[in-house]
Amino acid sequence: MPFSYNSHSGQFCQFGKGHLESCVLRAIEIGYAYFGMSESMPRYKEEQLYKEEVEAKKTVQFLQENFEKYIREARRLQHHYKEHIKLLVGMETFYFGADSIQDINDSRQHFNPDYVVGMVRHIRGIPIDINNDSFTKAEEAVGNTEELFCEYFDCQYELVTKTHPEVVGKFDLIYTFRKNFELTEVIWEKIDRNIRYIAEYGGLFEINSKALTTELDDPYPQRHILRRIIALGGHVTLSDGSYGPTEVGMFYSSLQAYIESMNIQKIHFLAPTIFPRDRSTPIVNAKPMAKSSMHVLQHAFWRDSMLFTTC
């Protein structure tokens, strides 16, 4: 303890900074026990590229080759630092609709990551987490804010039912630019449906501190959503949502306070199961292992980590 399963680097992500190894070294420096590297899967259609990637002359072929390089480098780091930290090699999904499901499952089979972070960042091909203008375009494409929230959770439901990601990333990402939107009964029904399904197959809901870099008051998920997750039997884990070494462990002091204020009784984490003699990478079943929150919040990390020391 503690740990994070949602991270990116500038080496393999257009929006990140720094090298992947620098992120790992920072995780070791601040006392992480487990660190999941989770660069985003490649995309297979030019229209799925971000504007910034197009401007940087990136192509789908580049993204596929770059992800191959990521997997190789992440496996190297996993082996090289195995005496210092338990690293997991993850893959974050890109979802653009029903056609994406096959791409996700094919990528998982081909690249063989240790675990998958299931994310919905686009609605009808429009990014919903870049800026308010892009979010507004998504609202206009769907009809209104309520319909956009509904479609988001419907897309999330399709993603989790057909791919079973070990970690569901930023469950309520849709709130990022509409923090004061009041959920309607029909939206709550979709949220409850998704929570129940994820809880049933054993997926983990991350409490992600990256939200605190936005206008949101809480980490993802927001506290009224998190209460429902806990009430419906969902299991939670921790993530920093970092995009470079300076963001590893970002806002974990606030995360500690959030966990305590929500009276969460258990935190879960993913761990490699075995290191076979005939291979250098672990077999990871990505099964959550429970830790009592009483021990989690009293762990020496919260007391001794460089994150919480003052000059």
C-alpha positions in Angstrom: 0.0 0.0 0.0 -0.7 2.3 -1.6 -1.0 1.9 -5.3 -2.3 3.3 -8.5 -3.6 1.7 -11.7 -4.3 4.6 -14.1 -1.2 6.3 -15.4 0.4 7.7 -18.6 3.7 9.1 -19.7 4.8 11.6 -22.4 6.9 8.8 -23.9 3.7 7.0 -25.1 0.9 9.6 -24.8 0.4 12.8 -26.7 -1.0 14.5 -23.5 1.6 13.2 -21.1 5.1 14.3 -20.0 8.3 12.5 -19.2 9.5 9.0 -19.8 7.7 5.9 -18.4 10.8 4.9 -16.4 10.7 8.3 -14.7 7.1 7.6 -13.6 8.2 4.3 -12.2 11.1 5.8 -10.3 8.8 8.4 -8.8 6.4 5.7 -7.7 9.3 4.0 -6.0 10.5 7.2 -4.5 7.2 8.1 -2.8 6.6 4.5 -1.5 4.1 2.9 -3.8 3.8 -0.9 -3.4 2.0 -1.4 -6.7 2.0 0.8 -9.8 -0.1 0.1 -12.8 1.1 1.5 -16.1 -1.9 2.0 -18.4 -1.2 3.7 -21.7 -4.1 3.9 -24.0 -4.7 1.2 -26.6 -4.0 2.1 -30.2 -6.8 3.3 -32.5 -7.5 1.9 -35.9 -9.2 4.7 -37.8 -7.8 8.1 -38.7 -11.0 9.9 -37.6 -10.4 8.6 -34.0 -7.2 10.6 -33.6 -7.2 13.7 -31.4 -6.7 17.1 -33.1 -3.3 17.4 -31.3 -2.2 14.0 -32.7 -3.2 15.0 -36.2 -1.2 18.3 -35.8 1.8 16.3 -34.6 1.5 14.2 -37.8 0.6 11.0 -35.9 -1.1 8.2 -37.8 -2.9 5.0 -36.7 0.2 3.1 -37.8 2.3 5.2 -35.6 0.0 4.6 -32.6 0.0 0.9 -33.1 3.8 0.7 -33.4 4.1 3.1 -30.4 1.9 0.8 -28.3 4.1 -2.2 -29.2 7.0 -0.2 -27.9 5.1 0.7 -24.7 4.4 -3.0 -24.0 8.1 -3.9 -24.5 9.3 -1.1 -22.3 6.8 -1.7 -19.6 7.7 -5.4 -19.5 11.4 -4.4 -19.2 10.7 -2.1 -16.4 8.5 -4.7 -14.7 11.4 -7.1 -14.6 14.2 -4.6 -13.9 12.5 -3.0 -10.8 10.8 -6.2 -9.5 12.9 -6.0 -6.3 11.7 -2.4 -5.6 8.0 -2.3 -6.7 5.4 -4.5 -8.1 4.6 -3.2 -11.6 1.6 -4.1 -13.7 1.4 -3.6 -17.4 -2.1 -2.3 -18.2 -4.0 -1.0 -21.2 -6.7 1.7 -21.2 -9.6 1.4 -23.6 -10.8 3.7 -26.3 -14.5 3.4 -26.9 -16.2 5.0 -29.9 -19.3 2.9 -30.1 -20.3 -0.7 -30.7 -17.6 -1.2 -33.4 -14.9 -0.5 -30.8 -15.7 -3.6 -28.8 -13.9 -5.9 -31.3 -10.9 -3.6 -31.4 -10.7 -3.6 -27.6 -10.9 -7.4 -27.4 -8.5 -7.9 -30.3 -6.0 -5.5 -28.7 -6.3 -7.3 -25.4 -5.6 -10.7 -27.0 -2.7 -9.4 -29.1 -0.9 -7.3 -26.5 -1.7 -9.5 -23.5 -1.7 -6.7 -20.8 -1.9 -7.7 -17.2 -5.1 -5.8 -16.8 -7.5 -3.3 -18.6 -8.8 0.0 -17.5 -12.2 0.5 -19.0 -12.9 4.1 -20.0 -15.4 6.0 -22.0 -14.0 9.4 -23.2 -16.0 9.9 -26.4 -19.6 10.2 -27.2 -20.5 9.9 -30.9 -16.8 10.4 -31.6 -16.6 13.7 -29.6 -14.2 13.9 -26.6 -16.0 14.7 -23.4 -13.0 15.4 -21.1 -10.9 17.8 -23.1 -12.6 21.1 -22.6 -16.0 22.7 -22.2 -16.4 23.5 -25.9 -15.9 19.9 -26.9 -18.3 18.8 -24.1 -20.9 21.3 -25.4 -20.6 19.8 -28.9 -21.3 16.4 -27.5 -24.4 17.8 -25.8 -25.6 19.3 -29.0 -25.0 16.1 -30.9 -27.1 14.1 -28.5 -29.7 16.7 -27.6 -29.2 18.0 -24.1 -27.3 17.3 -20.9 -29.6 14.7 -19.6 -29.5 12.7 -22.8 -25.7 13.0 -22.9 -25.5 11.6 -19.3 -27.8 8.8 -20.3 -25.8 7.9 -23.4 -22.6 8.0 -21.5 -23.8 5.4 -19.0 -25.3 3.3 -21.8 -21.9 3.3 -23.5 -20.2 2.4 -20.3 -22.6 -0.4 -19.8 -21.8 -1.8 -23.2 -18.1 -1.5 -22.6 -18.2 -3.3 -19.2 -20.6 -6.0 -20.3 -18.6 -6.9 -23.4 -15.0 -6.5 -22.2 -15.1 -6.9 -18.4 -12.2 -4.5 -17.6 -10.5 -5.2 -14.3 -10.6 -1.5 -13.4 -13.4 0.9 -14.4 -11.7 4.2 -14.8 -13.3 7.5 -13.8 -16.7 6.0 -13.4 -18.4 9.4 -13.6 -16.1 11.2 -15.9 -19.2 12.8 -17.5 -19.4 15.2 -14.6 -16.1 16.9 -15.4 -17.7 19.9 -17.1 -21.1 19.7 -15.5 -20.4 19.4 -11.8 -23.7 20.9 -10.7 -26.0 18.8 -13.0 -28.7 17.0 -11.0 -29.2 13.4 -11.8 -32.7 12.4 -12.9 -34.4 9.1 -12.0 -33.6 7.6 -15.4 -29.9 8.4 -15.1 -29.8 6.9 -11.6 -31.4 3.7 -13.0 -28.6 3.4 -15.5 -25.9 4.2 -12.9 -27.3 1.5 -10.6 -27.5 -1.0 -13.4 -23.8 -0.4 -14.3 -22.7 -0.6 -10.7 -24.5 -3.9 -10.1 -23.0 -5.4 -13.2 -19.5 -4.3 -12.4 -19.8 -5.5 -8.8 -21.1 -8.8 -10.0 -18.2 -9.7 -12.3 -15.6 -8.3 -9.8 -14.4 -5.2 -11.5 -12.9 -2.4 -9.4 -14.1 1.2 -9.3 -11.1 3.5 -9.0 -11.1 6.5 -6.7 -9.1 8.8 -8.9 -7.5 11.9 -7.6 -7.0 13.4 -11.1 -10.5 14.9 -10.7 -9.0 17.4 -8.3 -7.2 19.1 -11.2 -10.6 20.1 -12.6 -13.4 22.1 -11.1 -14.8 19.0 -9.4 -15.0 19.1 -5.6 -14.2 15.4 -5.1 -12.0 12.7 -6.7 -13.8 10.5 -9.3 -16.4 9.3 -8.5 -18.3 12.1 -6.8 -19.4 11.3 -3.3 -23.1 10.8 -4.0 -22.0 8.3 -6.7 -19.4 6.6 -4.5 -22.0 6.1 -1.7 -24.2 4.2 -4.2 -21.2 2.1 -5.3 -20.5 1.1 -1.8 -24.2 0.5 -1.0 -24.5 -1.8 -4.0 -21.5 -3.9 -3.1 -18.9 -2.3 -5.4 -15.2 -2.7 -4.6 -12.9 0.4 -4.9 -9.2 0.9 -5.6 -7.0 3.9 -5.8 -5.5 5.8 -8.8 -3.7 9.0 -9.3 -4.6 9.4 -13.0 -1.0 10.7 -13.6 0.3 11.9 -16.9 3.9 12.2 -16.0 6.3 11.7 -13.0 5.3 15.0 -11.3 1.7 13.8 -11.1 2.4 10.4 -9.6 0.8 10.4 -6.2 -0.8 13.8 -7.0 -3.5 14.8 -4.4 -3.2 11.5 -2.5 -3.3 13.5 0.7 -6.8 14.6 -0.3 -7.6 11.0 -1.3 -6.8 9.9 2.2 -9.3 12.5 3.6 -11.9 11.5 1.1 -11.6 7.8 2.0 -12.0 8.6 5.6 -14.9 11.0 5.1 -16.8 8.3 3.1 -16.2 5.7 5.9 -15.0 3.2 3.3 -14.4 -0.1 5.0 -12.3 -1.9 2.3 -9.8 -0.9 -0.3 -8.8 -3.4 -3.0 -5.8 -3.8 -5.2 -4.6 -5.8 -8.1 -1.5 -7.9 -7.8 0.5 -10.4 -9.9 -0.1 -14.0 -8.8 3.1 -15.8 -9.7 6.4 -15.4 -11.5 6.9 -18.7 -13.5 10.5 -19.9 -13.8 10.2 -20.1 -17.6 9.2 -16.5 -18.3 10.3 -13.1 -17.2 6.8 -11.6 -16.9 4.2 -12.5 -14.3 0.9 -14.3 -14.9 -1.7 -11.8 -13.5 -5.2 -12.9 -12.9 -6.0 -9.4 -11.7 -8.0 -10.6 -8.7 -8.7 -7.9 -6.1 -7.3 -8.6 -2.6 -9.1 -6.8 0.2 -7.5 -4.6 2.7 -9.3 -3.2 5.7 -9.6 0.6 5.6 -8.5 0.7 9.2 -5.1 -0.6 8.1 -5.1 1.3 4.8 -5.4 4.7 6.5 -3.0 3.8 9.2 -0.4 2.6 6.7 3.1 4.1 7.1 2.8 5.6 3.6 0.3 8.2 4.7 2.7 9.2 7.5 6.1 8.9 6.0 5.7 9.4 2.2 7.5 12.4 0.7 4.1 13.5 -0.6 3.1 14.6 2.9 6.3 16.1 4.2 6.6 19.9 4.5 9.7 22.0 4.4 
